[in-house]
Amino acid sequence: MTQRGNDLIRGSLDLMVLSVLADGPKYGYLIQQRLNDASGGAVRAPAGSLYPLLHRLESEKLLRSRVENSTGRQRKWYELTAAGRRRLSKQAQQWNELAACLETLLRPVLEAPPDPA
């Protein structure tokens, strides 16, 4: 992934994390795995980036967390709040509109024969 691609991912990471939590609570490692798997390895969220993001989303009341010790190991589980679901829905719609626009604009470029260099 290029630096520009990494910048796009960083700018979208909030939305990606909210979407990963849409189907239920997860702890940090599961969030990392889901992002990695869904992106075919393009999105890696190291703990040093992911946990500050999760704490920020929690402070913004978009997530709530609870600590569980049910597996013999203490884990902090994160889940969407109602405000988080609203934010996710709004941002997903915005990204969908933007993606449709970009697809329309880029289709001729992507379908054009390559320039002989």
TAZIBEL-V879958 format. One record per residue. RES is the residue in three letters. BURIAL is # if it has 9 or more other ideal C-beta (glycine too) atoms within 8 Angstrom, else .. Layout:
res = <RES	RES>
burial = <BURIAL	BURIAL>
This chain:
res = <MET	THR	GLN	ARG	GLY	ASN	ASP	LEU	ILE	ARG	GLY	SER	LEU	ASP	LEU	MET	VAL	LEU	SER	VAL	LEU	ALA	ASP	GLY	PRO	LYS	TYR	GLY	TYR	LEU	ILE	GLN	GLN	ARG	LEU	ASN	ASP	ALA	SER	GLY	GLY	ALA	VAL	ARG	ALA	PRO	ALA	GLY	SER	LEU	TYR	PRO	LEU	LEU	HIS	ARG	LEU	GLU	SER	GLU	LYS	LEU	LEU	ARG	SER	ARG	VAL	GLU	ASN	SER	THR	GLY	ARG	GLN	ARG	LYS	TRP	TYR	GLU	LEU	THR	ALA	ALA	GLY	ARG	ARG	ARG	LEU	SER	LYS	GLN	ALA	GLN	GLN	TRP	ASN	GLU	LEU	ALA	ALA	CYS	LEU	GLU	THR	LEU	LEU	ARG	PRO	VAL	LEU	GLU	ALA	PRO	PRO	ASP	PRO	ALA>
burial = <.	.	.	.	#	#	.	.	#	.	.	#	#	#	#	#	#	#	#	#	#	.	.	.	.	#	#	#	.	.	#	#	.	#	#	#	.	.	.	.	.	.	#	.	#	.	.	.	#	#	#	.	#	#	.	.	#	#	.	.	.	#	#	.	#	.	.	.	.	.	.	.	.	.	#	#	#	#	#	#	#	.	#	#	#	.	#	#	.	.	#	#	.	.	#	.	.	.	.	.	.	.	.	.	.	.	.	.	.	.	.	.	.	.	.	.	.>
